[in-house]
Amino acid sequence: MTIETGLLGAHLREHEVSPQVARHLEEAGYGTLWLDASPPADLALVQRLLDATTRLTVATSVVNVWSADPVTVAASYHRIEAAHPGRFLLGVGIGHRETDTDYAAPYDTLVSYLDVLNGARVPADRIVLAALGPRMLRLARDRAAGTVPCMVPPAHTRGARAILGADRVLLPGHFVVLDADPERARATARSGPPGQALRVTNYAANLRRLGYTDHDLAGTGSDALIDALTAHGDAATVAAGLTAHLDAGADHVGVYPLGADPIATLRGVAEAFLGAHTPPGG
């Protein structure tokens, strides 16, 4: 893949991000800003964020195949690529049966979606898939640049790298709470996706494949599961938790900030993480 993602990415939803926020994240050292949830097919916000920055890669995590027409997405890709060559990465995902009313035949539907994108000359090395299970990971290996999984511990990253091989990108996202009080940090995580998304079939099935039990998945999750999905503590402790994904084979780790001030969390994480990963004199 020719796009530079950097070691660290920031995951934000539309209501959390603006051109000014994108500039601040670029200045803080983030390599990629991931636009979360299901951005519309025109990808207008992606272009505004790129217009406001000079080096930052902007990526989708992810375009939802049920709500974003692939022909329109392809046209948006070419418009953005013409304006900002090499700075946009198209993340595509199949969604979830709990939220997408048309959800059916996920593998075949995603294959068909990729066929349309490829037929419209969107290069495979500019596409990443939100792949969790082995079959989707093999699809990401064979038809895309790699994968951008979320709700995954480092153990998933290790297994995903074994399936993808060495020449595909692996860009997991990880939840973060900057709070040194473990119980309070876990409560924050349980009020967000690490606790609230455990009943989503795709996530639950993936966690069971990794050895988590019905006890772990009950309610808003066991302490062990919440700790596996969420790096919490002071900034240095969080940075070490994110580094575990790199040690397991990731090329990059994306930060999902939880708590009242996501931008402050992202700044704190960047300072600690990038400080730990910048060579002396770099």
C-alpha positions in Angstrom: 0.0 0.0 0.0 1.3 3.4 -0.9 -0.6 5.5 1.6 1.3 6.4 4.8 -0.9 5.7 7.9 1.7 6.4 10.6 1.9 4.3 13.7 -1.0 6.1 15.4 -4.5 6.9 14.3 -7.5 8.8 15.8 -11.0 7.4 15.5 -13.8 10.0 15.7 -17.4 10.3 14.7 -18.8 13.1 12.5 -20.1 15.1 15.4 -16.7 15.0 17.1 -14.6 16.1 14.2 -14.1 19.3 12.3 -11.4 20.8 10.1 -9.9 22.5 13.2 -9.8 19.2 15.1 -8.1 17.6 12.1 -5.4 20.3 12.1 -4.9 19.8 15.9 -4.5 16.0 15.4 -2.0 16.5 12.6 0.0 18.8 14.8 -0.1 16.3 17.7 1.5 13.7 15.4 -1.4 11.5 14.3 -0.8 9.8 11.0 -4.4 9.0 10.2 -7.8 10.4 11.2 -10.4 7.7 10.9 -14.0 8.9 10.2 -16.1 6.4 12.2 -19.6 5.0 11.9 -21.2 5.0 8.4 -20.3 8.2 6.5 -22.5 8.9 3.5 -21.3 7.9 0.0 -20.4 11.5 -1.1 -17.6 11.5 1.5 -17.8 15.3 1.6 -16.5 15.5 5.2 -13.4 13.5 4.2 -12.6 16.1 1.6 -13.1 19.0 4.0 -10.7 17.4 6.5 -8.1 16.8 3.8 -8.6 20.4 2.6 -7.8 21.6 6.1 -4.6 19.6 6.6 -1.3 19.0 4.7 0.0 15.6 5.7 -2.7 13.7 7.6 -4.3 10.7 6.0 -8.1 10.5 6.3 -9.8 7.2 6.2 -13.3 5.7 6.7 -14.0 3.2 9.4 -16.2 2.3 7.7 -18.3 2.9 4.6 -21.3 0.7 5.2 -22.2 -1.4 2.1 -26.0 -1.3 3.0 -26.2 2.5 3.1 -23.5 3.8 0.7 -24.0 3.1 -3.0 -20.7 1.8 -4.4 -20.9 3.7 -7.6 -21.2 7.0 -5.7 -18.4 5.9 -3.3 -16.2 5.2 -6.3 -16.9 8.6 -7.8 -16.1 10.2 -4.4 -12.8 8.3 -4.2 -11.7 9.6 -7.6 -12.7 13.1 -6.7 -10.8 13.0 -3.4 -7.8 11.3 -5.0 -7.6 14.0 -7.7 -7.6 16.7 -5.0 -5.4 15.0 -2.5 -3.3 12.2 -4.1 -2.3 9.4 -1.7 -4.0 10.8 1.4 -7.4 8.9 1.4 -7.9 5.3 2.5 -11.3 3.7 1.9 -12.4 1.5 4.7 -15.4 -0.7 3.9 -17.5 -2.9 6.1 -20.6 -5.2 6.0 -22.3 -3.7 9.1 -24.3 -5.7 11.6 -27.6 -7.7 11.5 -28.7 -5.8 14.6 -28.5 -2.4 12.9 -28.8 -3.0 9.2 -32.3 -4.1 8.1 -31.2 -5.5 4.8 -28.4 -7.6 6.3 -28.0 -10.9 4.5 -25.3 -13.0 2.9 -22.5 -10.7 4.3 -19.6 -12.4 2.6 -21.2 -12.5 -0.9 -22.6 -9.0 -0.5 -19.1 -7.6 0.4 -17.6 -9.4 -2.6 -20.1 -7.9 -4.9 -19.5 -4.4 -3.4 -15.7 -4.9 -4.0 -16.5 -6.0 -7.6 -18.3 -2.7 -8.3 -15.5 -0.6 -6.7 -12.8 -2.4 -8.7 -14.8 -2.1 -11.8 -15.0 1.6 -11.2 -11.1 1.6 -11.0 -10.8 2.1 -7.2 -7.5 0.3 -6.6 -7.5 -2.6 -4.3 -4.5 -1.2 -2.5 -6.5 1.8 -1.4 -9.2 -0.3 0.3 -9.2 -1.9 3.7 -12.0 -4.1 5.1 -13.5 -4.3 8.6 -12.7 -8.0 8.9 -12.9 -10.0 12.1 -13.3 -13.7 11.3 -11.0 -15.9 9.3 -13.1 -15.9 6.1 -13.3 -12.1 6.0 -9.6 -11.8 6.9 -8.8 -13.9 3.9 -11.0 -11.7 1.7 -9.1 -8.7 3.0 -5.8 -10.5 2.1 -7.0 -11.4 -1.4 -9.1 -8.4 -2.5 -7.8 -5.4 -0.5 -4.8 -3.8 1.1 -5.6 -5.3 4.5 -8.0 -4.7 7.4 -9.2 -2.2 10.0 -10.8 -4.3 12.8 -12.3 -2.9 16.0 -13.5 -4.4 19.3 -10.4 -6.6 19.2 -7.6 -7.3 21.8 -4.0 -7.8 20.8 -4.6 -11.6 20.6 -6.9 -11.0 17.6 -4.1 -8.9 16.0 -1.7 -11.8 16.3 -4.1 -14.3 14.6 -5.0 -11.8 11.9 -1.4 -11.2 11.0 -1.0 -15.0 10.6 -3.9 -15.0 8.1 -3.0 -11.8 6.2 0.7 -12.6 5.8 3.4 -10.0 5.9 2.4 -7.9 2.9 -1.0 -6.7 4.0 -1.7 -3.9 6.4 -3.2 -4.5 9.8 -4.7 -1.4 11.4 -6.6 -2.4 14.5 -8.5 0.2 16.6 -8.4 0.1 20.5 -10.5 1.8 23.1 -8.8 4.2 25.5 -9.7 5.7 28.8 -7.3 8.1 30.4 -8.1 7.5 34.0 -5.8 6.0 36.7 -8.8 4.7 38.7 -9.4 1.2 37.3 -13.0 0.9 38.5 -14.0 4.3 37.2 -12.2 3.6 33.9 -14.0 0.3 33.5 -17.3 2.0 34.2 -16.5 4.5 31.4 -15.7 1.7 29.1 -18.9 -0.2 30.0 -21.0 2.8 29.2 -19.4 2.9 25.7 -18.9 0.3 22.9 -16.7 -2.1 24.9 -19.6 -2.8 27.2 -22.6 -1.9 25.1 -21.6 -3.7 21.8 -21.1 -7.1 23.3 -24.6 -8.2 22.1 -23.7 -7.5 18.5 -23.4 -10.9 16.9 -20.3 -10.2 14.8 -18.3 -8.9 17.8 -19.6 -11.5 20.3 -18.7 -14.4 17.8 -15.2 -13.0 17.3 -14.6 -12.7 21.0 -15.8 -16.3 21.6 -13.3 -17.4 18.9 -10.6 -15.8 21.0 -11.7 -17.8 24.1 -14.0 -15.5 25.9 -16.9 -17.2 27.6 -20.6 -16.5 28.2 -19.5 -15.2 31.6 -17.2 -12.6 30.0 -19.8 -11.5 27.5 -22.7 -11.3 30.0 -24.1 -7.8 30.7 -21.5 -5.2 30.0 -18.6 -7.6 30.2 -16.2 -9.1 32.7 -13.3 -7.1 34.1 -10.9 -9.3 32.1 -12.8 -8.6 28.8 -13.1 -4.9 29.4 -9.4 -4.7 30.2 -8.5 -6.6 27.0 -10.6 -4.2 24.9 -9.7 -1.0 26.7 -6.4 0.5 27.5 -6.8 2.5 30.7 -4.6 4.2 33.2 -2.2 7.1 32.9 -0.9 8.1 29.5 2.2 5.9 29.7 0.2 2.9 30.7 -2.2 3.4 27.9 0.7 3.8 25.4 2.0 0.5 26.6 -1.4 -1.1 26.0 -1.5 0.2 22.5 2.0 -1.0 21.8 0.8 -4.5 22.5 -1.0 -4.4 19.1 2.3 -3.4 17.4 4.1 -6.2 19.1 1.4 -8.6 17.9 1.9 -7.7 14.3 -0.1 -4.5 13.7 1.3 -1.8 11.3 -0.6 1.0 13.1 -3.1 1.3 16.0 -6.1 3.5 16.0 -7.3 5.2 19.3 -11.0 5.2 20.1 -11.1 7.8 22.9 -13.7 7.3 25.6 -14.7 9.8 28.2 -16.0 13.4 28.4 -13.2 15.0 26.4 -12.1 12.8 23.5 -9.8 15.4 21.9 -7.9 15.9 25.2 -7.6 12.1 25.5 -6.2 11.9 22.0 -3.6 14.6 22.7 -2.5 12.9 25.9 -2.2 9.5 24.2 -0.2 10.9 21.3 2.4 12.6 23.5 3.0 9.4 25.5 2.8 6.9 22.6 4.8 8.9 20.0 7.4 9.8 22.7 7.9 6.1 23.3 8.2 5.3 19.6 10.3 8.2 18.4 14.0 7.2 18.0 16.5 9.4 19.8 17.2 12.4 17.6 14.1 11.6 15.5 
